[in-house]
């Protein structure tokens, strides 16, 4: 998401309308460090496949960044 691009910002915020996705987003940003899919799934009591779906959407919408280790 480009800073200042209103259309991109609207898409990002709109993606948080889905309750599980919003809960996942809050969990990830509250950690202040990288979070694995397994950690998020365990902490939220969700299937890893559900977490993967929502994380992918948050990344595509510019709300989160991906890192690999």
mmCIF file as Biopython writes it, N, C-alpha, C and O atoms, coordinates in Angstrom:
data_model
#
loop_
_atom_site.group_PDB
_atom_site.id
_atom_site.type_symbol
_atom_site.label_atom_id
_atom_site.label_alt_id
_atom_site.label_comp_id
_atom_site.label_asym_id
_atom_site.label_entity_id
_atom_site.label_seq_id
_atom_site.pdbx_PDB_ins_code
_atom_site.Cartn_x
_atom_site.Cartn_y
_atom_site.Cartn_z
_atom_site.occupancy
_atom_site.B_iso_or_equiv
_atom_site.auth_seq_id
_atom_site.auth_asym_id
_atom_site.pdbx_PDB_model_num
ATOM 1   N N  . UNK A ? 1  ? 0.843   -1.173  0.000  1.0 0.0 1  A 1 
ATOM 2   C CA . UNK A ? 1  ? 0.000   0.000   0.000  1.0 0.0 1  A 1 
ATOM 3   C C  . UNK A ? 1  ? 0.883   1.230   0.000  1.0 0.0 1  A 1 
ATOM 4   O O  . UNK A ? 1  ? 1.789   1.357   0.824  1.0 0.0 1  A 1 
ATOM 5   N N  . UNK A ? 2  ? 0.622   2.113   -0.906 1.0 0.0 2  A 1 
ATOM 6   C CA . UNK A ? 2  ? 1.386   3.356   -0.972 1.0 0.0 2  A 1 
ATOM 7   C C  . UNK A ? 2  ? 0.857   4.338   0.073  1.0 0.0 2  A 1 
ATOM 8   O O  . UNK A ? 2  ? -0.353  4.538   0.179  1.0 0.0 2  A 1 
ATOM 9   N N  . UNK A ? 3  ? 1.767   4.958   0.852  1.0 0.0 3  A 1 
ATOM 10  C CA . UNK A ? 3  ? 1.300   5.951   1.814  1.0 0.0 3  A 1 
ATOM 11  C C  . UNK A ? 3  ? 0.556   7.068   1.085  1.0 0.0 3  A 1 
ATOM 12  O O  . UNK A ? 3  ? 1.020   7.575   0.064  1.0 0.0 3  A 1 
ATOM 13  N N  . UNK A ? 4  ? -0.583  7.437   1.616  1.0 0.0 4  A 1 
ATOM 14  C CA . UNK A ? 4  ? -1.338  8.533   1.044  1.0 0.0 4  A 1 
ATOM 15  C C  . UNK A ? 4  ? -2.290  8.153   -0.070 1.0 0.0 4  A 1 
ATOM 16  O O  . UNK A ? 4  ? -3.067  9.000   -0.512 1.0 0.0 4  A 1 
ATOM 17  N N  . UNK A ? 5  ? -2.265  6.916   -0.545 1.0 0.0 5  A 1 
ATOM 18  C CA . UNK A ? 5  ? -3.188  6.500   -1.603 1.0 0.0 5  A 1 
ATOM 19  C C  . UNK A ? 5  ? -4.518  6.129   -0.951 1.0 0.0 5  A 1 
ATOM 20  O O  . UNK A ? 5  ? -4.648  5.063   -0.349 1.0 0.0 5  A 1 
ATOM 21  N N  . UNK A ? 6  ? -5.493  7.009   -1.075 1.0 0.0 6  A 1 
ATOM 22  C CA . UNK A ? 6  ? -6.781  6.835   -0.402 1.0 0.0 6  A 1 
ATOM 23  C C  . UNK A ? 6  ? -7.478  5.541   -0.798 1.0 0.0 6  A 1 
ATOM 24  O O  . UNK A ? 6  ? -8.040  4.864   0.063  1.0 0.0 6  A 1 
ATOM 25  N N  . UNK A ? 7  ? -7.457  5.184   -2.066 1.0 0.0 7  A 1 
ATOM 26  C CA . UNK A ? 7  ? -8.119  3.947   -2.504 1.0 0.0 7  A 1 
ATOM 27  C C  . UNK A ? 7  ? -7.506  2.728   -1.825 1.0 0.0 7  A 1 
ATOM 28  O O  . UNK A ? 7  ? -8.229  1.840   -1.376 1.0 0.0 7  A 1 
ATOM 29  N N  . UNK A ? 8  ? -6.172  2.680   -1.747 1.0 0.0 8  A 1 
ATOM 30  C CA . UNK A ? 8  ? -5.498  1.563   -1.082 1.0 0.0 8  A 1 
ATOM 31  C C  . UNK A ? 8  ? -5.829  1.528   0.406  1.0 0.0 8  A 1 
ATOM 32  O O  . UNK A ? 8  ? -6.018  0.454   0.977  1.0 0.0 8  A 1 
ATOM 33  N N  . UNK A ? 9  ? -5.898  2.679   1.025  1.0 0.0 9  A 1 
ATOM 34  C CA . UNK A ? 9  ? -6.211  2.748   2.452  1.0 0.0 9  A 1 
ATOM 35  C C  . UNK A ? 9  ? -7.634  2.251   2.724  1.0 0.0 9  A 1 
ATOM 36  O O  . UNK A ? 9  ? -7.880  1.562   3.714  1.0 0.0 9  A 1 
ATOM 37  N N  . UNK A ? 10 ? -8.559  2.603   1.844  1.0 0.0 10 A 1 
ATOM 38  C CA . UNK A ? 10 ? -9.947  2.154   2.007  1.0 0.0 10 A 1 
ATOM 39  C C  . UNK A ? 10 ? -10.033 0.641   1.882  1.0 0.0 10 A 1 
ATOM 40  O O  . UNK A ? 10 ? -10.726 -0.006  2.667  1.0 0.0 10 A 1 
ATOM 41  N N  . UNK A ? 11 ? -9.341  0.072   0.909  1.0 0.0 11 A 1 
ATOM 42  C CA . UNK A ? 11 ? -9.331  -1.386  0.735  1.0 0.0 11 A 1 
ATOM 43  C C  . UNK A ? 11 ? -8.764  -2.056  1.984  1.0 0.0 11 A 1 
ATOM 44  O O  . UNK A ? 11 ? -9.313  -3.051  2.458  1.0 0.0 11 A 1 
ATOM 45  N N  . UNK A ? 12 ? -7.674  -1.517  2.516  1.0 0.0 12 A 1 
ATOM 46  C CA . UNK A ? 12 ? -7.064  -2.089  3.709  1.0 0.0 12 A 1 
ATOM 47  C C  . UNK A ? 12 ? -8.004  -2.076  4.901  1.0 0.0 12 A 1 
ATOM 48  O O  . UNK A ? 12 ? -8.162  -3.087  5.586  1.0 0.0 12 A 1 
ATOM 49  N N  . UNK A ? 13 ? -8.615  -0.952  5.143  1.0 0.0 13 A 1 
ATOM 50  C CA . UNK A ? 13 ? -9.540  -0.846  6.271  1.0 0.0 13 A 1 
ATOM 51  C C  . UNK A ? 13 ? -10.768 -1.728  6.049  1.0 0.0 13 A 1 
ATOM 52  O O  . UNK A ? 13 ? -11.264 -2.345  6.991  1.0 0.0 13 A 1 
ATOM 53  N N  . UNK A ? 14 ? -11.248 -1.790  4.842  1.0 0.0 14 A 1 
ATOM 54  C CA . UNK A ? 14 ? -12.420 -2.618  4.540  1.0 0.0 14 A 1 
ATOM 55  C C  . UNK A ? 14 ? -12.139 -4.098  4.807  1.0 0.0 14 A 1 
ATOM 56  O O  . UNK A ? 14 ? -13.043 -4.841  5.186  1.0 0.0 14 A 1 
ATOM 57  N N  . UNK A ? 15 ? -10.909 -4.520  4.615  1.0 0.0 15 A 1 
ATOM 58  C CA . UNK A ? 15 ? -10.587 -5.928  4.860  1.0 0.0 15 A 1 
ATOM 59  C C  . UNK A ? 15 ? -10.730 -6.288  6.334  1.0 0.0 15 A 1 
ATOM 60  O O  . UNK A ? 15 ? -10.865 -7.463  6.678  1.0 0.0 15 A 1 
ATOM 61  N N  . UNK A ? 16 ? -10.699 -5.290  7.199  1.0 0.0 16 A 1 
ATOM 62  C CA . UNK A ? 16 ? -10.837 -5.534  8.640  1.0 0.0 16 A 1 
ATOM 63  C C  . UNK A ? 16 ? -12.297 -5.666  9.070  1.0 0.0 16 A 1 
ATOM 64  O O  . UNK A ? 16 ? -12.568 -5.893  10.249 1.0 0.0 16 A 1 
ATOM 65  N N  . UNK A ? 17 ? -13.232 -5.528  8.144  1.0 0.0 17 A 1 
ATOM 66  C CA . UNK A ? 17 ? -14.649 -5.679  8.478  1.0 0.0 17 A 1 
ATOM 67  C C  . UNK A ? 17 ? -14.984 -7.120  8.864  1.0 0.0 17 A 1 
ATOM 68  O O  . UNK A ? 17 ? -15.936 -7.359  9.606  1.0 0.0 17 A 1 
ATOM 69  N N  . UNK A ? 18 ? -14.207 -8.077  8.364  1.0 0.0 18 A 1 
ATOM 70  C CA . UNK A ? 18 ? -14.444 -9.485  8.674  1.0 0.0 18 A 1 
ATOM 71  C C  . UNK A ? 18 ? -13.936 -9.745  10.100 1.0 0.0 18 A 1 
ATOM 72  O O  . UNK A ? 18 ? -12.761 -9.497  10.370 1.0 0.0 18 A 1 
ATOM 73  N N  . UNK A ? 19 ? -14.771 -10.232 11.015 1.0 0.0 19 A 1 
ATOM 74  C CA . UNK A ? 19 ? -14.392 -10.350 12.432 1.0 0.0 19 A 1 
ATOM 75  C C  . UNK A ? 19 ? -13.157 -11.203 12.726 1.0 0.0 19 A 1 
ATOM 76  O O  . UNK A ? 19 ? -12.316 -10.798 13.528 1.0 0.0 19 A 1 
ATOM 77  N N  . UNK A ? 20 ? -13.028 -12.375 12.098 1.0 0.0 20 A 1 
ATOM 78  C CA . UNK A ? 20 ? -11.843 -13.206 12.361 1.0 0.0 20 A 1 
ATOM 79  C C  . UNK A ? 20 ? -10.579 -12.519 11.867 1.0 0.0 20 A 1 
ATOM 80  O O  . UNK A ? 20 ? -9.539  -12.574 12.522 1.0 0.0 20 A 1 
ATOM 81  N N  . UNK A ? 21 ? -10.670 -11.876 10.715 1.0 0.0 21 A 1 
ATOM 82  C CA . UNK A ? 21 ? -9.514  -11.180 10.147 1.0 0.0 21 A 1 
ATOM 83  C C  . UNK A ? 21 ? -9.108  -10.011 11.052 1.0 0.0 21 A 1 
ATOM 84  O O  . UNK A ? 21 ? -7.921  -9.782  11.285 1.0 0.0 21 A 1 
ATOM 85  N N  . UNK A ? 22 ? -10.092 -9.283  11.552 1.0 0.0 22 A 1 
ATOM 86  C CA . UNK A ? 22 ? -9.809  -8.161  12.446 1.0 0.0 22 A 1 
ATOM 87  C C  . UNK A ? 22 ? -9.167  -8.660  13.740 1.0 0.0 22 A 1 
ATOM 88  O O  . UNK A ? 22 ? -8.233  -8.036  14.244 1.0 0.0 22 A 1 
ATOM 89  N N  . UNK A ? 23 ? -9.647  -9.757  14.273 1.0 0.0 23 A 1 
ATOM 90  C CA . UNK A ? 23 ? -9.069  -10.354 15.493 1.0 0.0 23 A 1 
ATOM 91  C C  . UNK A ? 23 ? -7.631  -10.804 15.243 1.0 0.0 23 A 1 
ATOM 92  O O  . UNK A ? 23 ? -6.755  -10.591 16.082 1.0 0.0 23 A 1 
ATOM 93  N N  . UNK A ? 24 ? -7.395  -11.413 14.114 1.0 0.0 24 A 1 
ATOM 94  C CA . UNK A ? 24 ? -6.052  -11.850 13.741 1.0 0.0 24 A 1 
ATOM 95  C C  . UNK A ? 24 ? -5.121  -10.649 13.582 1.0 0.0 24 A 1 
ATOM 96  O O  . UNK A ? 24 ? -3.993  -10.666 14.075 1.0 0.0 24 A 1 
ATOM 97  N N  . UNK A ? 25 ? -5.589  -9.619  12.901 1.0 0.0 25 A 1 
ATOM 98  C CA . UNK A ? 25 ? -4.786  -8.402  12.718 1.0 0.0 25 A 1 
ATOM 99  C C  . UNK A ? 25 ? -4.405  -7.803  14.073 1.0 0.0 25 A 1 
ATOM 100 O O  . UNK A ? 25 ? -3.247  -7.450  14.295 1.0 0.0 25 A 1 
ATOM 101 N N  . UNK A ? 26 ? -5.362  -7.693  14.958 1.0 0.0 26 A 1 
ATOM 102 C CA . UNK A ? 26 ? -5.078  -7.139  16.297 1.0 0.0 26 A 1 
ATOM 103 C C  . UNK A ? 26 ? -4.040  -7.984  17.029 1.0 0.0 26 A 1 
ATOM 104 O O  . UNK A ? 26 ? -3.153  -7.448  17.692 1.0 0.0 26 A 1 
ATOM 105 N N  . UNK A ? 27 ? -4.153  -9.304  16.906 1.0 0.0 27 A 1 
ATOM 106 C CA . UNK A ? 27 ? -3.179  -10.180 17.557 1.0 0.0 27 A 1 
ATOM 107 C C  . UNK A ? 27 ? -1.779  -9.933  17.003 1.0 0.0 27 A 1 
ATOM 108 O O  . UNK A ? 27 ? -0.828  -9.757  17.765 1.0 0.0 27 A 1 
ATOM 109 N N  . UNK A ? 28 ? -1.656  -9.920  15.695 1.0 0.0 28 A 1 
ATOM 110 C CA . UNK A ? 28 ? -0.337  -9.767  15.069 1.0 0.0 28 A 1 
ATOM 111 C C  . UNK A ? 28 ? 0.300   -8.428  15.434 1.0 0.0 28 A 1 
ATOM 112 O O  . UNK A ? 28 ? 1.463   -8.388  15.835 1.0 0.0 28 A 1 
ATOM 113 N N  . UNK A ? 29 ? -0.438  -7.348  15.302 1.0 0.0 29 A 1 
ATOM 114 C CA . UNK A ? 29 ? 0.169   -6.038  15.576 1.0 0.0 29 A 1 
ATOM 115 C C  . UNK A ? 29 ? 0.445   -5.825  17.061 1.0 0.0 29 A 1 
ATOM 116 O O  . UNK A ? 29 ? 1.298   -5.010  17.413 1.0 0.0 29 A 1 
ATOM 117 N N  . UNK A ? 30 ? -0.249  -6.530  17.925 1.0 0.0 30 A 1 
ATOM 118 C CA . UNK A ? 30 ? -0.004  -6.374  19.358 1.0 0.0 30 A 1 
ATOM 119 C C  . UNK A ? 30 ? 1.298   -7.038  19.802 1.0 0.0 30 A 1 
ATOM 120 O O  . UNK A ? 30 ? 1.803   -6.736  20.883 1.0 0.0 30 A 1 
ATOM 121 N N  . UNK A ? 31 ? 1.843   -7.930  18.990 1.0 0.0 31 A 1 
ATOM 122 C CA . UNK A ? 31 ? 3.057   -8.658  19.361 1.0 0.0 31 A 1 
ATOM 123 C C  . UNK A ? 31 ? 4.326   -7.839  19.172 1.0 0.0 31 A 1 
ATOM 124 O O  . UNK A ? 31 ? 5.327   -8.114  19.834 1.0 0.0 31 A 1 
ATOM 125 N N  . UNK A ? 32 ? 4.319   -6.852  18.301 1.0 0.0 32 A 1 
ATOM 126 C CA . UNK A ? 32 ? 5.497   -5.998  18.049 1.0 0.0 32 A 1 
ATOM 127 C C  . UNK A ? 32 ? 6.727   -6.801  17.624 1.0 0.0 32 A 1 
ATOM 128 O O  . UNK A ? 32 ? 7.864   -6.391  17.857 1.0 0.0 32 A 1 
ATOM 129 N N  . UNK A ? 33 ? 6.477   -7.948  16.999 1.0 0.0 33 A 1 
ATOM 130 C CA . UNK A ? 33 ? 7.543   -8.815  16.480 1.0 0.0 33 A 1 
ATOM 131 C C  . UNK A ? 33 ? 6.900   -9.745  15.462 1.0 0.0 33 A 1 
ATOM 132 O O  . UNK A ? 33 ? 5.675   -9.852  15.416 1.0 0.0 33 A 1 
ATOM 133 N N  . UNK A ? 34 ? 7.697   -10.415 14.652 1.0 0.0 34 A 1 
ATOM 134 C CA . UNK A ? 34 ? 7.111   -11.363 13.698 1.0 0.0 34 A 1 
ATOM 135 C C  . UNK A ? 34 ? 6.335   -12.477 14.404 1.0 0.0 34 A 1 
ATOM 136 O O  . UNK A ? 34 ? 6.723   -12.936 15.478 1.0 0.0 34 A 1 
ATOM 137 N N  . UNK A ? 35 ? 5.257   -12.893 13.796 1.0 0.0 35 A 1 
ATOM 138 C CA . UNK A ? 35 ? 4.396   -13.941 14.340 1.0 0.0 35 A 1 
ATOM 139 C C  . UNK A ? 35 ? 4.236   -15.016 13.276 1.0 0.0 35 A 1 
ATOM 140 O O  . UNK A ? 35 ? 3.967   -14.707 12.115 1.0 0.0 35 A 1 
ATOM 141 N N  . UNK A ? 36 ? 4.399   -16.264 13.662 1.0 0.0 36 A 1 
ATOM 142 C CA . UNK A ? 36 ? 4.221   -17.355 12.703 1.0 0.0 36 A 1 
ATOM 143 C C  . UNK A ? 36 ? 2.740   -17.694 12.566 1.0 0.0 36 A 1 
ATOM 144 O O  . UNK A ? 36 ? 1.926   -17.368 13.430 1.0 0.0 36 A 1 
ATOM 145 N N  . UNK A ? 37 ? 2.417   -18.348 11.475 1.0 0.0 37 A 1 
ATOM 146 C CA . UNK A ? 37 ? 1.040   -18.789 11.256 1.0 0.0 37 A 1 
ATOM 147 C C  . UNK A ? 37 ? 0.623   -19.771 12.348 1.0 0.0 37 A 1 
ATOM 148 O O  . UNK A ? 37 ? -0.501  -19.712 12.848 1.0 0.0 37 A 1 
ATOM 149 N N  . UNK A ? 38 ? 1.531   -20.670 12.715 1.0 0.0 38 A 1 
ATOM 150 C CA . UNK A ? 38 ? 1.214   -21.644 13.755 1.0 0.0 38 A 1 
ATOM 151 C C  . UNK A ? 38 ? 0.958   -20.960 15.093 1.0 0.0 38 A 1 
ATOM 152 O O  . UNK A ? 38 ? 0.039   -21.336 15.821 1.0 0.0 38 A 1 
ATOM 153 N N  . UNK A ? 39 ? 1.774   -19.950 15.420 1.0 0.0 39 A 1 
ATOM 154 C CA . UNK A ? 39 ? 1.588   -19.219 16.676 1.0 0.0 39 A 1 
ATOM 155 C C  . UNK A ? 39 ? 0.233   -18.514 16.697 1.0 0.0 39 A 1 
ATOM 156 O O  . UNK A ? 39 ? -0.485  -18.572 17.695 1.0 0.0 39 A 1 
ATOM 157 N N  . UNK A ? 40 ? -0.113  -17.850 15.600 1.0 0.0 40 A 1 
ATOM 158 C CA . UNK A ? 40 ? -1.387  -17.144 15.519 1.0 0.0 40 A 1 
ATOM 159 C C  . UNK A ? 40 ? -2.558  -18.120 15.605 1.0 0.0 40 A 1 
ATOM 160 O O  . UNK A ? 40 ? -3.535  -17.857 16.306 1.0 0.0 40 A 1 
ATOM 161 N N  . UNK A ? 41 ? -2.463  -19.231 14.902 1.0 0.0 41 A 1 
ATOM 162 C CA . UNK A ? 41 ? -3.535  -20.222 14.921 1.0 0.0 41 A 1 
ATOM 163 C C  . UNK A ? 41 ? -3.747  -20.764 16.329 1.0 0.0 41 A 1 
ATOM 164 O O  . UNK A ? 41 ? -4.882  -20.893 16.787 1.0 0.0 41 A 1 
ATOM 165 N N  . UNK A ? 42 ? -2.664  -21.076 17.002 1.0 0.0 42 A 1 
ATOM 166 C CA . UNK A ? 42 ? -2.751  -21.601 18.362 1.0 0.0 42 A 1 
ATOM 167 C C  . UNK A ? 42 ? -3.321  -20.567 19.327 1.0 0.0 42 A 1 
ATOM 168 O O  . UNK A ? 42 ? -4.192  -20.887 20.137 1.0 0.0 42 A 1 
ATOM 169 N N  . UNK A ? 43 ? -2.844  -19.352 19.247 1.0 0.0 43 A 1 
ATOM 170 C CA . UNK A ? 43 ? -3.286  -18.297 20.160 1.0 0.0 43 A 1 
ATOM 171 C C  . UNK A ? 43 ? -4.759  -17.955 19.988 1.0 0.0 43 A 1 
ATOM 172 O O  . UNK A ? 43 ? -5.446  -17.635 20.958 1.0 0.0 43 A 1 
ATOM 173 N N  . UNK A ? 44 ? -5.243  -18.025 18.749 1.0 0.0 44 A 1 
ATOM 174 C CA . UNK A ? 44 ? -6.628  -17.631 18.479 1.0 0.0 44 A 1 
ATOM 175 C C  . UNK A ? 44 ? -7.588  -18.811 18.397 1.0 0.0 44 A 1 
ATOM 176 O O  . UNK A ? 44 ? -8.796  -18.625 18.245 1.0 0.0 44 A 1 
ATOM 177 N N  . UNK A ? 45 ? -7.055  -20.021 18.496 1.0 0.0 45 A 1 
ATOM 178 C CA . UNK A ? 45 ? -7.912  -21.202 18.424 1.0 0.0 45 A 1 
ATOM 179 C C  . UNK A ? 45 ? -8.537  -21.404 17.060 1.0 0.0 45 A 1 
ATOM 180 O O  . UNK A ? 45 ? -9.672  -21.864 16.943 1.0 0.0 45 A 1 
ATOM 181 N N  . UNK A ? 46 ? -7.777  -21.051 16.020 1.0 0.0 46 A 1 
ATOM 182 C CA . UNK A ? 46 ? -8.254  -21.197 14.644 1.0 0.0 46 A 1 
ATOM 183 C C  . UNK A ? 46 ? -7.402  -22.220 13.908 1.0 0.0 46 A 1 
ATOM 184 O O  . UNK A ? 46 ? -6.255  -22.470 14.277 1.0 0.0 46 A 1 
ATOM 185 N N  . UNK A ? 47 ? -7.970  -22.804 12.871 1.0 0.0 47 A 1 
ATOM 186 C CA . UNK A ? 47 ? -7.201  -23.720 12.025 1.0 0.0 47 A 1 
ATOM 187 C C  . UNK A ? 47 ? -6.121  -22.929 11.290 1.0 0.0 47 A 1 
ATOM 188 O O  . UNK A ? 47 ? -6.319  -21.765 10.941 1.0 0.0 47 A 1 
ATOM 189 N N  . UNK A ? 48 ? -4.980  -23.575 11.062 1.0 0.0 48 A 1 
ATOM 190 C CA . UNK A ? 48 ? -3.883  -22.909 10.356 1.0 0.0 48 A 1 
ATOM 191 C C  . UNK A ? 48 ? -4.317  -22.457 8.966  1.0 0.0 48 A 1 
ATOM 192 O O  . UNK A ? 48 ? -3.887  -21.406 8.491  1.0 0.0 48 A 1 
ATOM 193 N N  . UNK A ? 49 ? -5.162  -23.241 8.318  1.0 0.0 49 A 1 
ATOM 194 C CA . UNK A ? 49 ? -5.633  -22.870 6.981  1.0 0.0 49 A 1 
ATOM 195 C C  . UNK A ? 49 ? -6.470  -21.587 7.015  1.0 0.0 49 A 1 
ATOM 196 O O  . UNK A ? 49 ? -6.403  -20.781 6.088  1.0 0.0 49 A 1 
ATOM 197 N N  . UNK A ? 50 ? -7.249  -21.397 8.067  1.0 0.0 50 A 1 
ATOM 198 C CA . UNK A ? 50 ? -8.045  -20.177 8.222  1.0 0.0 50 A 1 
ATOM 199 C C  . UNK A ? 50 ? -7.130  -18.982 8.443  1.0 0.0 50 A 1 
ATOM 200 O O  . UNK A ? 50 ? -7.317  -17.923 7.842  1.0 0.0 50 A 1 
ATOM 201 N N  . UNK A ? 51 ? -6.136  -19.162 9.313  1.0 0.0 51 A 1 
ATOM 202 C CA . UNK A ? 51 ? -5.164  -18.096 9.586  1.0 0.0 51 A 1 
ATOM 203 C C  . UNK A ? 51 ? -4.405  -17.742 8.309  1.0 0.0 51 A 1 
ATOM 204 O O  . UNK A ? 51 ? -4.204  -16.564 8.011  1.0 0.0 51 A 1 
ATOM 205 N N  . UNK A ? 52 ? -3.988  -18.749 7.562  1.0 0.0 52 A 1 
ATOM 206 C CA . UNK A ? 52 ? -3.271  -18.505 6.309  1.0 0.0 52 A 1 
ATOM 207 C C  . UNK A ? 52 ? -4.128  -17.692 5.341  1.0 0.0 52 A 1 
ATOM 208 O O  . UNK A ? 52 ? -3.641  -16.739 4.733  1.0 0.0 52 A 1 
ATOM 209 N N  . UNK A ? 53 ? -5.387  -18.058 5.196  1.0 0.0 53 A 1 
ATOM 210 C CA . UNK A ? 53 ? -6.290  -17.332 4.306  1.0 0.0 53 A 1 
ATOM 211 C C  . UNK A ? 53 ? -6.376  -15.859 4.703  1.0 0.0 53 A 1 
ATOM 212 O O  . UNK A ? 53 ? -6.241  -14.975 3.857  1.0 0.0 53 A 1 
ATOM 213 N N  . UNK A ? 54 ? -6.599  -15.602 5.979  1.0 0.0 54 A 1 
ATOM 214 C CA . UNK A ? 54 ? -6.771  -14.227 6.435  1.0 0.0 54 A 1 
ATOM 215 C C  . UNK A ? 54 ? -5.463  -13.440 6.407  1.0 0.0 54 A 1 
ATOM 216 O O  . UNK A ? 54 ? -5.467  -12.255 6.075  1.0 0.0 54 A 1 
ATOM 217 N N  . UNK A ? 55 ? -4.356  -14.073 6.746  1.0 0.0 55 A 1 
ATOM 218 C CA . UNK A ? 55 ? -3.067  -13.374 6.661  1.0 0.0 55 A 1 
ATOM 219 C C  . UNK A ? 55 ? -2.748  -13.009 5.217  1.0 0.0 55 A 1 
ATOM 220 O O  . UNK A ? 55 ? -2.284  -11.903 4.938  1.0 0.0 55 A 1 
ATOM 221 N N  . UNK A ? 56 ? -2.997  -13.936 4.307  1.0 0.0 56 A 1 
ATOM 222 C CA . UNK A ? 56 ? -2.757  -13.642 2.887  1.0 0.0 56 A 1 
ATOM 223 C C  . UNK A ? 56 ? -3.585  -12.446 2.433  1.0 0.0 56 A 1 
ATOM 224 O O  . UNK A ? 56 ? -3.100  -11.600 1.681  1.0 0.0 56 A 1 
ATOM 225 N N  . UNK A ? 57 ? -4.814  -12.377 2.881  1.0 0.0 57 A 1 
ATOM 226 C CA . UNK A ? 57 ? -5.684  -11.250 2.515  1.0 0.0 57 A 1 
ATOM 227 C C  . UNK A ? 57 ? -5.166  -9.945  3.117  1.0 0.0 57 A 1 
ATOM 228 O O  . UNK A ? 57 ? -5.160  -8.914  2.445  1.0 0.0 57 A 1 
ATOM 229 N N  . UNK A ? 58 ? -4.732  -9.981  4.375  1.0 0.0 58 A 1 
ATOM 230 C CA . UNK A ? 58 ? -4.199  -8.780  5.020  1.0 0.0 58 A 1 
ATOM 231 C C  . UNK A ? 58 ? -2.933  -8.294  4.318  1.0 0.0 58 A 1 
ATOM 232 O O  . UNK A ? 58 ? -2.715  -7.089  4.199  1.0 0.0 58 A 1 
ATOM 233 N N  . UNK A ? 59 ? -2.111  -9.210  3.861  1.0 0.0 59 A 1 
ATOM 234 C CA . UNK A ? 59 ? -0.907  -8.838  3.119  1.0 0.0 59 A 1 
ATOM 235 C C  . UNK A ? 59 ? -1.297  -8.249  1.765  1.0 0.0 59 A 1 
ATOM 236 O O  . UNK A ? 59 ? -0.778  -7.206  1.367  1.0 0.0 59 A 1 
ATOM 237 N N  . UNK A ? 60 ? -2.202  -8.910  1.063  1.0 0.0 60 A 1 
ATOM 238 C CA . UNK A ? 60 ? -2.639  -8.425  -0.256 1.0 0.0 60 A 1 
ATOM 239 C C  . UNK A ? 60 ? -3.273  -7.042  -0.165 1.0 0.0 60 A 1 
ATOM 240 O O  . UNK A ? 60 ? -3.156  -6.237  -1.089 1.0 0.0 60 A 1 
ATOM 241 N N  . UNK A ? 61 ? -3.940  -6.774  0.942  1.0 0.0 61 A 1 
ATOM 242 C CA . UNK A ? 61 ? -4.601  -5.477  1.135  1.0 0.0 61 A 1 
ATOM 243 C C  . UNK A ? 61 ? -3.675  -4.426  1.742  1.0 0.0 61 A 1 
ATOM 244 O O  . UNK A ? 61 ? -4.099  -3.306  2.030  1.0 0.0 61 A 1 
ATOM 245 N N  . UNK A ? 62 ? -2.399  -4.797  1.936  1.0 0.0 62 A 1 
ATOM 246 C CA . UNK A ? 62 ? -1.414  -3.837  2.416  1.0 0.0 62 A 1 
ATOM 247 C C  . UNK A ? 62 ? -1.433  -3.568  3.907  1.0 0.0 62 A 1 
ATOM 248 O O  . UNK A ? 62 ? -0.834  -2.595  4.365  1.0 0.0 62 A 1 
ATOM 249 N N  . UNK A ? 63 ? -2.103  -4.403  4.667  1.0 0.0 63 A 1 
ATOM 250 C CA . UNK A ? 63 ? -2.202  -4.181  6.110  1.0 0.0 63 A 1 
ATOM 251 C C  . UNK A ? 63 ? -1.056  -4.812  6.894  1.0 0.0 63 A 1 
ATOM 252 O O  . UNK A ? 63 ? -0.739  -4.361  7.995  1.0 0.0 63 A 1 
ATOM 253 N N  . UNK A ? 64 ? -0.436  -5.842  6.343  1.0 0.0 64 A 1 
ATOM 254 C CA . UNK A ? 64 ? 0.690   -6.527  6.982  1.0 0.0 64 A 1 
ATOM 255 C C  . UNK A ? 64 ? 1.760   -6.814  5.930  1.0 0.0 64 A 1 
ATOM 256 O O  . UNK A ? 64 ? 1.490   -6.846  4.730  1.0 0.0 64 A 1 
ATOM 257 N N  . UNK A ? 65 ? 2.965   -7.017  6.414  1.0 0.0 65 A 1 
ATOM 258 C CA . UNK A ? 65 ? 4.087   -7.382  5.532  1.0 0.0 65 A 1 
ATOM 259 C C  . UNK A ? 65 ? 4.526   -8.809  5.885  1.0 0.0 65 A 1 
ATOM 260 O O  . UNK A ? 65 ? 4.358   -9.265  7.016  1.0 0.0 65 A 1 
ATOM 261 N N  . UNK A ? 66 ? 5.080   -9.488  4.906  1.0 0.0 66 A 1 
ATOM 262 C CA . UNK A ? 66 ? 5.538   -10.862 5.076  1.0 0.0 66 A 1 
ATOM 263 C C  . UNK A ? 66 ? 7.046   -10.887 5.230  1.0 0.0 66 A 1 
ATOM 264 O O  . UNK A ? 66 ? 7.767   -10.126 4.585  1.0 0.0 66 A 1 
ATOM 265 N N  . UNK A ? 67 ? 7.509   -11.778 6.099  1.0 0.0 67 A 1 
ATOM 266 C CA . UNK A ? 67 ? 8.930   -12.030 6.244  1.0 0.0 67 A 1 
ATOM 267 C C  . UNK A ? 67 ? 9.145   -13.523 6.350  1.0 0.0 67 A 1 
ATOM 268 O O  . UNK A ? 67 ? 8.285   -14.234 6.871  1.0 0.0 67 A 1 
ATOM 269 N N  . UNK A ? 68 ? 10.256  -14.007 5.875  1.0 0.0 68 A 1 
ATOM 270 C CA . UNK A ? 68 ? 10.551  -15.448 5.924  1.0 0.0 68 A 1 
ATOM 271 C C  . UNK A ? 68 ? 11.832  -15.669 6.699  1.0 0.0 68 A 1 
ATOM 272 O O  . UNK A ? 68 ? 12.797  -14.916 6.573  1.0 0.0 68 A 1 
ATOM 273 N N  . UNK A ? 69 ? 11.820  -16.731 7.514  1.0 0.0 69 A 1 
ATOM 274 C CA . UNK A ? 69 ? 13.012  -17.097 8.283  1.0 0.0 69 A 1 
ATOM 275 C C  . UNK A ? 69 ? 13.254  -18.570 8.161  1.0 0.0 69 A 1 
ATOM 276 O O  . UNK A ? 69 ? 14.213  -19.087 8.734  1.0 0.0 69 A 1 
#
